[in-house]
Every structure is written in structure tokens, then in C-alpha cells.
């Protein structure tokens, strides 16, 4: 499967990465990538802007979009399991310049996210230890995630499994306790009768109108981002034809249950304006408010601990994904060969180190207007992610048309996405609408145009340096 490390150094290029992951790891990596700040902190924002029923619809729609994209990805990943997958698919089925650009965009998504995850985790530690310095925590967390990624793929997958498990257990406990409170089994904030579901429509079905359902789609899609890690990890998975489709179905349905279940509980137990109160720190998470009302001791500390593990697990997955993208650019000779060198344990170590440095701009946010930088970094991460999703739908659409032209049928594929061509077309259009919705949000405009410039630069650099060599 892989050459000896001496071969790798000798060629200056690595052999394929090791296949050391099972379905259990794949499902947890994609859940781990997806259950993060988007759910613990972002969900309150969405509820406040759209109202209860609107938020439930927004997350359902987000889940359906994510599922369509993942089905497209599943078909491609089973047919061609590669590390750095979407870039490779876009290169082959859309065009080499697009493949190059998509790979860089995905790298940007995660290296930007790394900085925000470490900064947010450090801020949370400061709530516990007010006199400690941000830098110290950032370095501690950075070193931890870096080490987990450098030991081995197997270690990375195992650490991600346990970190993600903490979040998953918290979300399940939250939904179960919330439902018990809703049906009056548990007391809730001194209320005599159980809240049941009256809060959902207390102020009408759509108190804020229908438009916010679309304007919050970016936050919602970003909450589901991370599911596509299944595609990146496919190149390091045992028996992808069996494990990838299984992981996609399991991950999406669990996410829908977690996200929609969480939103239902929050909106039944809190008036929607209260869900996204702009209080500082964790205390603004609807999770804390609900746990406190149910009377769980140390609710704030528990949730703070969970959010820190959530951030670290997202950073852990992110460093893995971004470094594999860099490895793939180098492996296909679009970056210097040193980036695809692997060590004896099959880790593309130079790519991991450089990506870690890419997370540094996020660390500056403490010194310069953290709010603005944080919002813009999130905007960049969300926008680039949705563009990558669009490329997955388009690649699969072109792949399937080519497949049919060769006289083959869907039955000849090891895994075929259902309802072709509806699934890739709808997936693409919904993602496009989400991207355009950024223009209507004044806080996101800078990131929107910044990303367009970055995409332009990627194409320009590809055609200037690599096009003639290809």
C-alpha cells in the first residue's frame, strides 16, 4: 500500500497515504467536524433571527442540502477514493484550474477555521482563569492538536472518535433532558405546568417573516460543514466501497436528529428572542440557559468544557483535512515536492506544519477588533465551504454524464446517488443561493468580495505557473 520512507524521501514525493480508518472513525470524524460552534453558539443566532418554526425549517433544509452534496460526494469517493478528494474530482470533471482552486479554497477554509477554534477555546479558558494569557492557551491547544495529527492516522482517528463522542453525548443528554422538561417529567425554571410545544407558535408561525430562513442559510450550512470530511478521509479508509456510503447515511441522519432535536428543545423551552441574546462568552449559548433552568448544577462549566472539546475536535479534523489538501496539490505536482513528503508513519508532516502556520491570522484577533476579525473569518470559512460543495455537485454531474456516454448504467457503480440529475442540480442551486445571500448581510460583504478576489488569484496563479506545464 505504501512505499518505505526511504523511497519517499528518495523521490521527494510520497506514496499514497495509509488506509487505517473504519466506519466508526469516519462517522465520528464527520460528526466531530460538524458539531461545533455552529450548533452550540450559532443555533441561538438562527433561532433569534427566524423564530422557532423558521429555525426548524432552516436546519431541515440545511440537512437536505448537506445530504444531497454528500450523496454526490459518496458516488465520487467510492469510485475514486483519494486523499484530497474534491480537488482531484474537480480537476478531472470540471477542469484543472478549478481543481487547483477548489483545493486551495478548502485549505483556506480549514486553516482559517483553525485560528478561530484556538482563539475561541482560549477565550473560554480565560473565563475560568481570568488572569491567564490567551497566548498561553492558544499555544497549549495548538501543540495538542498538532501532536495528535503527527503521531499517526490511526491516533488521529482514535482521538477524534473520543473528542467527538463527548459532544455527541452532550447533545443527546440535552435533547433527552429537554424533552423530559417539555413533557413535565422534570421541573423547569419554577413553571407549574409543562411547557409542551406552545412556545413554538406563541408569536405566530413566522414572527420574523420568511426571508430570514434564507439569510441564515449560510450559518446553517456552515453548521453542517465538516460532513464532507468523509470524502477527504476516504483515501485513508479501509474498504471505501462499503464504509463510505454507510458513514454518509449514518452521519447525515444523526446530524439531522441532533440539530433539529436541539432546535426543537431550545425553541420549546425559550422564547425565540432569548435564544440568541448577545451576552458575552458561553453564557450566551442556549444550551447553558436550558440546562440552568432545568436545574443542572454547574451547567455553565459543563457546557464550557464541552464547547472547548468541540473546538479542539473541529481543529483536529481541520488540520487533518487541510494538510491532506496540501499533500494532494504537491502530489499532483502543483506545489513543490517537499509538501508531499511523508514520514515513516505515513503522515505528510511538512503539509501539517505549514497548515498550522496558516492558522496564525486567527490568533491576531485578540489584539485587533476580535469581533470584526472573527465574523469575517467565519464568513470566509463558510463561503469557501459552500463553493467547495458546489464543485462536488458539479463534478458528480459531469462524472455521471461521462459514465453514461461510455454506455454504462447507474447499476454498474459500486455506489450511485439516487434521483440523478435532480440531486446534483438542486444541491448546486441551493449552495449558489446561499453564497448570494451573503451580499444581503452587511457584516459578510467584506468576506464575500475578499473570497472572490482569492478565487480570482487562484485561477490567475494556476494559468500563469502551471497551465503550460500541464
BELGI-V250226 format. One line per field, one symbol per residue. ss: DSSP state (H for helix, E for strand, - for the rest). phi: phi as a letter, one per 30 degrees, with the letter a starting at -180 (. if undefined). burial: 1 if it has 16 or more other C-alpha atoms within 10 Angstrom, else 0. Layout:
ss=???
phi=???
burial=???
//
This chain:
ss=----HHHHHHH---------E-HHHHHHHHHHHH--HHHH-HHHHHHHHH-HHHHHHHHHHHHHHHHHHHHHHHHHHHH-----HHHHHHHHH--HHHHHHHHHHHHHHHHHHHHHHHHHHHHHHHHH-----HHHHHHHHHHHHHHHHHH-HHHHHHHHHHHHHHHHHHHHHHHHHHHHHH---------------HHHH---------HHHHH-HHHHHHHH----HHHHHHHHE--HHHHHHHHHHHHHHHHHHHHHHHHHHHHHH--HHHH------HHH-HHHHHHHHH----HHHHHHHHHHHHHHHHHHHHHHHHHHHHHHHHH-----HHHH--------HHHHHHHHHH-HHHHHHH---HHHHHHHHHHHHHHHHHHHHHHHHHHHHHHHHHHHH----HHH---------HHHHHHHHHHHHHHHHHHH-HHHHHHHHHHHHHHHHHHHHHHHHH----
phi=.bddedeedddibcdeddcbcceededddddddcdbeeddcdddeddddciedddddddddedddedddddddedddddbdbdiedddddddccldddedddddddddeddddeedddddddddddddbeddceeddedddedddddedddaeddeddddeddddeddddddddddddddddcidcdbhiddcddhcddececjdbecideeedddeddddddddjdddedddedbcdheecddddddddddddddddddedddddddcbdddddcedddideddeddededddjddhedddddddddddddddddddddddddddeddddcicbeeedcdcdecicddddddddeddddeddddddcheedddedddedddddddddedddddededddddddddicceddddbcddhdcdddddedddddeeddddddcedcdedededddededdddddddcceddd
burial=00011001100111111111111011111111111111111111111111111111011111111111111111111101111111111110110111111111111111111111111111111100000001101100110011011101111111111111111101100110111111010011000001110011000001110001111111111111111111111111111110111111011100111111111111111111111100000111111111111100001100111111111111111111111111111110110011111110111111110011011101101100000011011111111111111111111111110000000000001011100000111011011001101110000110110010011001100100010000
//
